[in-house]
């Protein structure tokens, strides 16, 4: 039985995610009183770009993606997609530090992992998730709730056929999709990531509800 280093991810139906999360022109919150946390609700969408093909923003930094056995990868995504990134590498993870948005707090994060149905990469569904109160969870979406529930987080995971975007204009192919919604205690920092071999990580949204 494969040992899971506590690390994880999962989702919601594409239509529900699109309605609840997507913003074509996301506007990041500005808190004029940093001593009093404000609510963070935004989707990355086109909110950040790439620096040498790496996510590099004050509040969002690309970090190492971990496979089972602490196998660390820091590949670059190959292409920007309308709402995320597509690649042929081992995985991609983004660390969001909401303190860079002036005492911004949230309690919900959602994301979508779309991939080739015949993906031959080892552990094609693997995801990474970490909150300030949890270890790094490295697991498959259907196990995320098991690892996060002891810390007060609840995971909804929806798996279905879907479309995979490969570039900025949305060209791609039919595949399979994991949509993940995680809610729980307020957090000011969160890391999410997914396997990025013939796969797309997109629609990352952070919300306060």
C-alpha positions, 0 to 999 in steps of 0.5 A: 500500500502506497504511503501518503505523505500528508499532501492533497487536493479536490473539486466541484462541478465545472458549471458550479465552479464557473458560477461561484468563482470565475471573474474575468477581471479579478480585482484584488482586495485592499484593506485600509486597516491592516489591524482588522482582517478583511475578507478575501474573495478573488479568482486568479484567472488573469490576475497574475502572469508569468515571470520566466514562465513561473508564477511570481507575484507578491501574494502568489509564488510558484513552489515545489510540487511533491510526489509520493516519497518526498520527490520534489519537483519545480518544473515550469508550466509550458503554456498559459491557458485562459484560467490557468496553466498547462504542461508536460512536466511533473507538477505545479504548485502555487503558494498564496500568502494573503498577508501580502494583501493587507491582513486578508482572510479567507475560508474557502479555496477551489481549483480544477485539475483537467487532464488527458484521459490516457495520461501515462504519468505516474499518479496523474491525479496527484494533488498538493494542499497545505494550510497554516495548520496542516502539514503538506498533504500529498494525495489523490483528490478522493482522499483529500477529505480524509487528510484534511477533516482532522484539521476542520476542513471539508472537501467536496470532490467532483470527477467528470468528463471535461475539456482540457485547455492547452494554450491562451486561446483555449485550444485543447481536447476532451479529457477528465476533470477533478473539481475540488472545493475546500472549506474550513477555518479562516486562513491567510495562507494556502498552497495548492498544486496538481500533476501537470503532465498532459494536464491543466491546473486552472480556476483557482479561487479563494473566497470568504463565505 
